[in-house]
């Protein structure tokens, strides 16, 4: 059972000794900003099918993260869909 301790006297009554300090350590270490690779997969849906689960999983195994999809919609004879991927560069 938990109880709220309202005063140091009640704390002492429970047999507790001392306290646990909240220690924070700050270091002034310069950090390199993250660098990113980007990939755009553009599909003309009139001539190619959209990527299936297998293709998306393959890109995921390569480290690509899908961050956006843009359906340009039909413009004349063409319907274009863009898939935007990002992954962090490894130095």
Helices and strands as residue ranges (DSSP letters): H 8-13, E 36-44, H 53-61, E 65-75, E 78-88
